[in-house]
Amino acid sequence: MNVLVVGAGAREHALTWKALQSPLTDAVYCAPGNAATAAIAVNTGLQATDVDGIARFNAARDIGLTVIGPEAAVDAGLADRLAQSGRLVFGPTKAAGRIESSKAFAKSLMARAEVATPAYRVFEDPTSAKDFVRGERRPFVVKADGLAKGKGTLVPRDAEETLECIDTLMLRKTVGAAADRIVLEEKIDGREVSLMALVDGERVVALPPACDYKRAFDDDKGPNTGGMGGYSPVSFFDDDDVARAVETVLRPVARVLREDGTPYRGCLYAGLMVTPSGVQVLEFNARFGDPEAQVVLPRLVDDLVPLLVATARGDLAGVTPSWSSSASVAVVLTSHGYPGSYQTGYSIDGLGTLEAGILAFHAGTTAGATGYLTAGGRVLTLVALGESMAQARERAYRNVDRISFHGVTYRRDLALRELSAPALP
């Protein structure tokens, strides 16, 4: 079949790379794709939110499966449009995708599904929000209700910083209309883990958990980003923990969405906090995580395409994917200044010197006359596998040192807490 991957980041590069390994695949197209997908697939130039254009392309090229990468395409209703025309699509409808596009909706959904999540309040007026914080005299996590490309969550240290964060989102409009409404959420302590799952409307098939790093700098300092890297598997979240999360988080949420008449089909991502009293949900994403997809997909032994097709058809019964026992570590290389302002157009050197087996998934690059140039905040995700987390981490950073471009920045502490941990038994 012909496969269309929607999106332009490193996640979509990873999905394209994996789809091309399938014997079921005749051709892979990308909408719009990036400089690296152009070298292995066919870029269409269609933007991810061009619903009409993608629908016409599906018909013209007889696309057998469309895989939606970014949340913006979900929110644009791409899955709805393709399903109406009888096309197979991996990705939720706009209504089901509200679990990501509205933090307030996700919170209310979790309450109905009896899913544990930190206490919260929703505000549409900055004055009311600040009056609430002054009355409580303690800090709250401040979240933009809408889609904000990973930059809509602020974690202040005290009540005064919380007031400043409210102004940043609601008055200074740093993420635009996404913060016309905000959620103030109770701060809780614990260890974060990302759990993605294939959901076919009813059945849930969990993928291996991963940990990602959202803060820009080492030791979890600096502003939140779209993701600075990650690793899988996770020593503090084992198979039993995954099974419990499926039963207490993912299946209840899928059930309520189905009962609402908006069944979820696609990848459902739960951002979890593991606390002494149990797991609580921090957020949901209506798609594969980035960089989690780049960490997890290289560990998939099986063919990806049949898994995506089964999910889209509502036919995951009996599906149990096989996973490598290897550990995986991903390091995101960014432009200096990210997630704030940064400059692009710098030559990327060293890609041709990477060791065999090292994966370089492109996010913000463009093709120049003599090689790739930087073209975004997050530029590359470098992924290494190893027999242990220590080996994977060492390989990843050894090869990061071979890449250079003006202003390159990255975190140096990824997976450091897992150094003594083996991969899967």
C-alpha positions in Angstrom: 0.0 0.0 0.0 0.9 3.7 -0.3 1.5 5.4 3.1 1.2 9.1 3.8 3.0 10.4 6.9 1.7 13.8 8.0 4.1 16.2 9.6 7.6 17.7 9.3 9.5 16.9 12.4 11.9 14.2 13.8 8.9 12.2 14.9 7.7 12.0 11.3 11.2 11.2 10.1 11.2 8.3 12.5 7.7 7.1 11.4 8.8 7.4 7.7 12.0 5.4 8.4 10.1 2.7 10.2 7.2 2.5 7.6 9.8 2.1 4.8 11.0 -1.2 6.4 7.6 -2.8 5.9 7.1 -5.2 3.0 3.5 -4.0 2.9 4.7 -0.5 1.8 4.9 0.4 -1.9 5.7 4.1 -1.4 5.8 6.5 1.5 4.8 10.1 1.0 5.2 13.0 3.5 3.1 16.1 4.1 5.0 18.2 4.0 8.1 16.2 5.2 11.5 17.7 5.8 14.9 17.7 4.2 15.8 14.3 5.5 12.5 12.6 4.5 13.1 13.9 1.0 16.1 11.6 0.8 14.2 8.4 1.6 10.6 9.1 0.7 8.5 11.6 -1.4 7.8 15.0 0.1 4.5 16.4 -1.1 4.8 20.1 0.0 1.3 19.8 1.5 1.1 21.4 4.9 -0.1 19.2 7.8 -3.2 21.3 8.3 -4.2 21.4 4.6 -7.1 19.1 5.1 -8.6 19.6 1.6 -5.2 19.2 -0.1 -4.4 16.0 1.8 -7.8 14.6 1.0 -7.3 15.3 -2.7 -3.8 13.8 -2.5 -5.2 10.6 -0.9 -7.6 10.1 -3.8 -5.0 10.9 -6.5 -2.3 8.6 -5.1 -4.6 5.9 -3.7 -3.1 6.3 -0.2 -3.9 3.1 1.8 -3.0 4.5 5.2 -2.5 8.1 6.4 -0.5 8.5 9.7 -1.1 11.8 11.5 1.9 13.0 13.3 1.3 16.6 14.8 -1.4 17.7 17.1 -2.3 20.6 14.8 -3.4 18.2 12.1 -5.6 16.4 14.6 -7.2 19.7 15.7 -7.7 20.6 12.0 -10.0 17.6 11.6 -7.9 15.7 9.2 -8.9 12.3 10.5 -12.6 13.3 10.2 -12.2 14.4 6.6 -10.3 11.3 5.5 -12.7 8.9 7.2 -15.7 10.6 5.5 -14.1 9.8 2.2 -13.5 6.1 3.2 -9.8 6.5 3.7 -7.9 4.6 6.4 -6.3 7.0 8.9 -4.2 6.5 12.0 -5.1 9.4 14.3 -8.1 10.5 16.3 -11.0 12.7 15.2 -11.0 16.4 16.2 -13.5 15.6 19.0 -11.5 12.8 20.5 -8.3 14.9 20.0 -9.7 17.5 22.5 -8.0 15.4 25.1 -4.9 17.3 24.0 -6.2 20.4 22.4 -8.0 21.5 25.6 -6.4 20.9 29.1 -9.8 21.8 30.7 -11.6 19.2 28.6 -9.0 16.6 29.5 -9.4 17.3 33.2 -13.2 17.0 33.1 -12.8 13.8 31.1 -10.5 12.3 33.7 -13.0 13.2 36.4 -15.7 11.3 34.6 -13.4 8.4 34.0 -12.2 8.4 37.7 -8.6 8.8 36.6 -6.3 10.3 39.2 -4.9 13.7 38.3 -3.7 16.7 40.3 -6.4 19.1 41.6 -7.1 22.1 39.4 -9.1 25.2 38.6 -9.9 26.7 35.2 -9.8 30.5 34.6 -10.6 32.7 31.6 -9.8 36.0 33.4 -6.2 36.8 34.6 -7.5 38.9 37.5 -9.6 36.1 38.9 -6.7 33.6 38.5 -4.4 35.9 40.3 -6.9 36.6 43.1 -7.2 32.8 43.6 -3.4 32.4 43.9 -3.1 35.3 46.3 -5.8 33.7 48.4 -4.0 30.3 48.4 -0.6 31.9 48.9 1.2 28.9 47.3 2.5 28.1 43.8 0.5 26.3 41.0 1.5 24.9 37.7 0.1 27.3 35.1 -1.1 25.6 31.8 -2.4 27.2 28.6 -5.7 25.4 27.8 -5.0 25.1 24.1 -2.2 23.8 21.9 1.1 25.6 22.5 3.8 23.4 20.9 5.1 22.3 24.2 5.6 25.8 25.6 2.3 26.3 27.4 3.2 24.8 30.8 5.0 27.0 33.3 6.2 25.6 36.7 6.8 28.5 39.1 8.7 28.1 42.4 6.3 30.2 44.6 3.1 32.2 44.6 4.8 35.4 43.3 6.2 33.5 40.3 2.8 32.0 39.7 1.3 35.5 39.3 4.1 36.3 36.9 3.4 33.1 34.9 -0.3 34.0 34.6 0.7 37.4 33.2 3.2 35.8 30.8 0.5 33.5 29.3 -2.6 35.6 29.5 -1.4 39.2 29.2 1.8 38.9 27.3 0.3 36.2 25.0 3.5 34.3 24.7 1.6 31.3 23.3 -1.2 33.4 21.7 -4.8 32.4 21.9 -3.9 29.0 23.5 -3.8 30.8 26.8 -7.1 32.7 26.5 -8.1 30.1 29.1 -5.7 28.6 31.6 -5.6 25.7 34.1 -4.0 26.2 37.5 -2.9 22.8 38.7 -1.7 21.5 42.1 2.0 21.0 42.1 2.9 17.4 43.0 6.3 15.6 43.4 7.4 12.4 41.8 9.1 11.0 38.8 7.6 11.6 35.3 7.2 8.9 32.7 5.6 8.9 29.3 3.3 6.0 28.4 2.1 5.7 24.8 -0.5 3.2 23.6 -2.3 2.2 20.4 -6.0 2.6 20.9 -8.5 1.2 18.4 -11.6 2.7 19.9 -11.9 0.0 22.5 -8.8 -2.0 22.9 -5.5 -0.6 24.3 -2.0 -1.9 23.4 0.7 -0.2 25.5 4.1 0.6 24.0 7.2 0.5 26.2 7.4 3.5 28.6 9.9 6.2 28.1 11.2 9.2 29.9 11.6 12.6 28.2 13.3 15.8 29.4 11.3 18.9 28.8 13.4 21.6 30.5 16.0 23.2 28.3 19.1 22.8 30.6 20.7 20.2 32.8 19.3 19.4 36.2 15.8 20.3 34.9 16.5 24.0 34.8 15.4 26.6 32.3 12.1 26.9 30.4 10.0 24.1 29.1 10.6 23.0 25.5 9.1 20.5 23.1 11.5 17.9 24.4 15.3 17.8 24.8 15.7 14.0 24.6 14.8 10.8 26.4 15.3 7.1 27.0 13.6 3.8 27.1 13.0 1.4 29.0 12.4 2.9 32.4 13.7 1.1 35.5 11.2 2.6 37.9 8.2 1.8 35.7 8.1 -2.0 35.0 5.6 -4.2 33.2 3.3 -4.4 36.2 3.2 -0.6 36.4 2.4 -0.4 32.7 -0.5 -2.9 33.2 -1.9 -1.0 36.1 -1.7 2.3 34.1 -3.6 0.7 31.2 -6.3 -0.5 33.6 -6.6 2.7 35.7 -5.8 5.4 33.1 -5.9 4.4 29.4 -8.9 2.0 29.3 -11.2 4.2 31.4 -10.4 7.2 29.2 -11.0 5.2 26.0 -14.3 3.9 27.4 -15.6 7.4 28.2 -14.6 8.7 24.8 -16.4 5.8 23.2 -19.5 6.3 25.3 -19.5 10.0 24.3 -19.7 8.9 20.7 -16.2 10.0 19.9 -14.1 6.8 19.9 -10.4 7.3 20.0 -8.3 5.6 17.3 -4.6 6.3 17.1 -1.7 6.8 19.6 -2.8 8.0 23.0 0.0 9.4 25.1 -0.3 9.8 28.9 2.2 12.0 30.7 2.3 10.4 34.2 3.7 11.4 37.5 4.7 8.4 39.7 4.2 9.4 43.3 4.4 7.5 46.6 0.6 7.3 46.6 0.3 6.1 43.1 0.2 7.3 39.5 -1.4 10.6 38.5 -1.9 12.0 35.0 -0.3 15.3 34.1 -1.4 15.5 30.5 -2.6 13.6 27.5 -1.3 13.9 23.9 -3.4 12.8 20.9 -0.4 11.5 19.0 3.0 9.9 19.3 5.3 11.9 21.6 8.3 13.7 20.3 11.0 12.7 21.2 9.4 9.6 22.7 8.6 8.2 19.2 12.3 8.5 18.2 13.3 6.6 21.4 10.7 3.8 21.2 10.2 3.0 17.5 13.9 1.8 17.1 13.1 -0.8 19.7 10.1 -2.2 17.8 11.1 -5.6 16.3 7.8 -6.1 14.5 6.5 -4.4 11.3 5.0 -1.0 12.3 2.5 -0.7 9.4 0.2 -3.7 10.4 0.0 -2.2 13.9 -1.1 1.1 12.5 -3.5 -0.5 10.1 -5.1 -2.6 12.9 -5.5 0.4 15.1 -7.1 2.4 12.3 -9.5 -0.5 11.5 -10.4 -1.0 15.1 -8.9 -4.5 15.1 -6.2 -4.7 17.8 -7.6 -7.9 19.3 -4.8 -10.3 20.1 -2.1 -7.9 19.0 1.1 -8.1 21.1 4.1 -6.3 19.5 7.6 -7.6 20.0 10.2 -5.3 21.4 14.0 -5.4 21.5 15.7 -5.8 24.9 18.1 -3.0 24.0 18.1 0.3 25.8 17.6 3.5 23.7 18.8 7.0 24.4 18.0 10.1 22.3 19.7 13.4 22.5 18.1 16.5 20.9 20.5 19.0 19.4 19.0 22.5 19.3 19.9 26.0 18.1 21.3 28.4 20.6 18.5 30.3 22.3 15.8 27.7 21.9 13.0 27.7 23.0 13.3 31.5 22.8 14.6 33.3 19.8 17.4 31.7 17.7 19.1 32.0 14.3 19.2 29.4 11.6 21.0 28.8 8.3 24.2 27.3 9.8 26.0 24.4 8.2 25.7 21.0 10.0 28.9 19.1 10.0 29.7 15.5 11.0 26.6 13.6 9.9 28.6 11.5 7.6 30.9 10.4 10.4 28.3 8.8 12.7 29.0 5.3 13.8 27.0 2.4 12.2 23.6 2.0 13.8 23.3 5.6 15.1 20.1 7.2 14.0 19.9 10.9 13.2 16.2 12.0 12.9 15.9 15.5 11.4 13.5 18.1 12.8 14.7 21.6 11.8 17.0 21.2 8.8 17.1 22.2 5.2 19.2 20.9 2.3 22.0 23.2 1.2 24.4 23.0 -1.7 26.9 21.0 0.2 24.8 19.4 3.0 22.2 20.2 5.6 21.7 23.5 7.3 19.9 24.4 10.5 16.3 25.5 10.0 14.6 25.3 13.4 14.9 25.3 17.2 15.1 21.6 17.5 17.5 20.5 14.8 18.3 16.8 15.2 17.5 13.9 17.4 20.4 11.5 17.7 19.5 8.0 18.9 21.7 5.1 20.0 20.9 1.6 21.1 22.9 -0.5 23.6 22.8 -3.7 25.6 22.6 -1.5 28.7 21.4 2.0 29.4 25.0 3.0 30.2 26.2 1.7 26.8 23.4 3.4 24.9 24.1 6.6 26.7 27.8 6.5 26.0 27.2 5.7 22.3 24.7 8.6 22.0 27.0 11.2 23.5 30.1 9.9 21.7 28.3 10.5 18.4 26.8 13.8 19.5 30.4 15.0 19.8 30.8 14.3 16.1 28.1 16.7 15.1 28.7 20.5 15.0 26.9 23.6 13.9 27.1 27.2 15.1 25.4 27.5 18.5 24.6 23.8 19.0 23.2 23.1 22.4 22.0 20.0 24.1 21.5 18.5 27.6 24.4 16.4 28.9 22.5 14.6 31.7 20.0 12.5 29.7 19.5 9.0 31.2 22.2 9.8 33.8 19.9 8.5 36.6 19.7 5.2 34.8 23.4 4.6 34.4 23.5 1.5 36.6 20.3 0.1 35.2 20.3 -2.8 32.7 18.0 -2.9 29.8 15.2 -5.4 29.8 15.9 -8.7 31.5 
